[in-house]
Amino acid sequence: VVIDFTASWCGPCRIMAPIFADLAKKFPAAVFLKVDVDELKSIAEQFSVEAMPTFLFMKEGDVKDRVVGAIKEELTNKVGLHAAQ
């Protein structure tokens, strides 16, 4: 599961949105979710999200990895890495 913690006012989040959508199409076996931190503050706090965008990689309820910031290459590489596991 890949979770994108985002906010409507976040410029870098808007830049990453189409990249996140493309990755979801390329890796259909993975689940891709978006969490608006303004609507679901408690979820963002639960996962210690302090900056947007933050992408969490989860498996069986545990956080396995994270990418903080609008770093296309790092996000793409980590999605590929975790999708292969």
Buried (B, 14 or more C-beta within 10 A) or exposed (E): BBBBBBBEEBEBBBEBBEBBEEBBEEBEEBEBEBBBBEEEEEBBEEBEBEEBBBBBBBEEEEEBBBBBEBBEEEBBEBBEEBBEE
